[in-house]
Amino acid sequence: MHQQQGQAHPMLSDEDLAYTVLADLKRVCGEYATATTESSCPQVRQLFTNLLNSTLQMQGHLYQIMEQNNMYSVASPALRQEVDKQLNQNQQTAQQTQQFLQRHGYGQNGMGFQQHMHQPQNMQYQQQQQGQPYM
């Protein structure tokens, strides 16, 4: 805090401070989510899950307070045609990916590809040497 003529003046407004804390809470949620998914020890995983949940609650509560005090403007609704356009583009990409996988012998839904990726490399090499497909 900055002192001026005997009165305390915050360096940032309440709105700026709230935005800063909200952004930090969002960042921390991402970090806790990553830590949770990368934890191999069940106790550590549970710890990060609990931390993530409590941080999500704090973030949600702060957002509600900011919205009630007109500190947070909600994005304008998306036009239906824009949403439909993006959905169609994503569906076309999915179809093209599926066709590509089928053309290259990876079967329905790319399952051959997934099996290929999980097969030990030495097994693939042995099958290649024997003239067998390794999918």
Salt bridges, closest charged atoms under 4 A:
ASP24 OD1 - ARG27 NH2 3.92
GLU31 OE2 - ARG27 NH1 3.06
ASP84 OD1 - ARG80 NE 3.29
